[in-house]
Amino acid sequence: MFRFWWKNKKQQNLYKSTTIPYPDAMVAANLCYGGAIYYHLKDEACLSDEWIQTYVSPHITKHFGKNIGTVLGRALFWRIMDPYQSVVLPKKQVAFVREKYSLRKNELNDG
């Protein structure tokens, strides 16, 4: 707080993060209204970071690396799976990820 001469603690709290690397936090903070957020995968989703990087955010991962591909891919996956939020995304991308996810769930259910 002393280093940046913050006027109040609320401003300082917008810039701290404990769960994602600093560059990812900066990107997330700029893209998300109200500051950086982090999406955690539920265990019952049976998804890995590699799956997110491969099917949800392959181009982001290719250009910016695995860390940013994972952070932004999780946010993108949430938006793809939300029926109201997904309308702003390309229909082809939404259909592709939903199909891959449904196939993954069917494989897991079969044992």
N, C-alpha and C positions, 0 to 999 in steps of 0.2 A: 504494500500500500504506500509506503514511504517513497519507493523508487519512482512510481508513476503519478504521485500526487493526487490520488483519488479524492474526490470531494465527499463521497460516502461509501459505505460498505457494499451497497447494492451494485454499484458499478464494478467493483472488484470481483464480486461473486459471478458476474457474467463471464469472466475470463478464466476461471479456474475449472479444472476437470481432473478427475481421479481415475477414469476408466479408459480413456483413449489417448494415443500419442498427441503431442502438441500440434503438429501440422494438420492432423485429422480434426482436432478440436477447432482449429481456426476455420477450416472448410465448413464443418458442420455448423459452427456459430454463424457463418455468413449465409448459409443456405436455410437455416431454421429460424423462424420468427420466435423471438424470445430467448434465443441462446442455444447452445449446443445440447443435443440429446443423444442418447445411446440406446440402441435396440438390442435387447438380450433375446437369444433364441430359447424358447421353452424346450425342455427335454422331450416332451411328447411330440414336438414337431419333427424330431429325428433328422435334423439338418445340420450340416457341418459348414464351416467357413469355406472349405473347398467347393462345396456344392453351390453356395452363394456366389463365389467368384466365377465358377464355370458357367452357370446358367442364368444368373440374375444380372451380374455386373462384369461380364467378360471384357468389355472394351475399357471400362474404368480401371479394372485390374491390370490390363495390358499396358495402359499409358501411365498410370500413377502408382502401381505396385499393389501388393496383396493387402496391406493394412488399410489403405484408403478404399480399395475394392470391397473389403469386408464391411467397413463402417457404412459407406454409402449404399452398398448392396443390401444390407439389412434394412435400411430405411426404404429403399426402393421396393424390396420384397413386401414389406408391410403395405406400401401404397398399392402394389399390384393386387394383393389379396383382399384389400378393402373394396367392397362394391361401389362405394360412393367416390372414393379418392382415385380409383383406377380409370375413371372416364377421361382424365386429362392426359393419360399416357397413350402411346401408340398401341392400337388394338392388337397388332401382330405380336408385339413384345409381351403384352398381358396374356394373350392366348398361349404363347410358347411357354412362359414360366408356369402358368397354371397347369398346363398339360404335363410338364416335367414333374411338377410337384404331385399331381394326382397319380402319375405312374410310380413315383417314389413311395407314396403312401400305400399303393396296392402291393408293391413288392414287399414292403415291410409287414403288411398284414398277413401275407402268405407264409411268413416265416423266413 
